[in-house]
């Protein structure tokens, strides 16, 4: 029989809420990744994915911050029941509360591809830090690893241009 897993969104959202975890991988195959994410109140980085992704808001509302080609920031608002397509290479930052849930589908990474996580100065908007990860298994939670590397280093959170310090997880 072919593998045809069925995911119970409500049960998974309840599991994430009760466990305090942020991500539940529904499946990942050679070419496909699907997961449900619970909001992180402190999310501030911009993720650059080497593959296209689509996000469907299951519960709540998300402000999807993104950077335009000129470097300026804009926001797309996604409400429960809505889906957004984000092409590969667009720096984006999904920001939503812990009681909101998002279904994400994307392509598994190919050999040599890396994901980039970027933080910008809250005062002057200059790039202050980047983290690069090879995401070969999403259950390793690369977003949390990127955050830990950034938040645990005041030097990484300090702007070389204006001296402002990113507040971290506040």
Secondary structure, 3 states (H helix, E strand, C coil): CCCCCCCCHHHHHHHHHHHCCCEEEEEECCCEEEEEEECCCCCCCEEECCCCEEEEEEECEEEEEEECCCCCEEEEEEECCCEEEECCCCCEEEECCCCCEEEEEEECCCCCCCEEEEEECCCCCCEEEEEEECCCCHHHCHHHHHHHHHHCCHHHHECCCCCCECCCCC
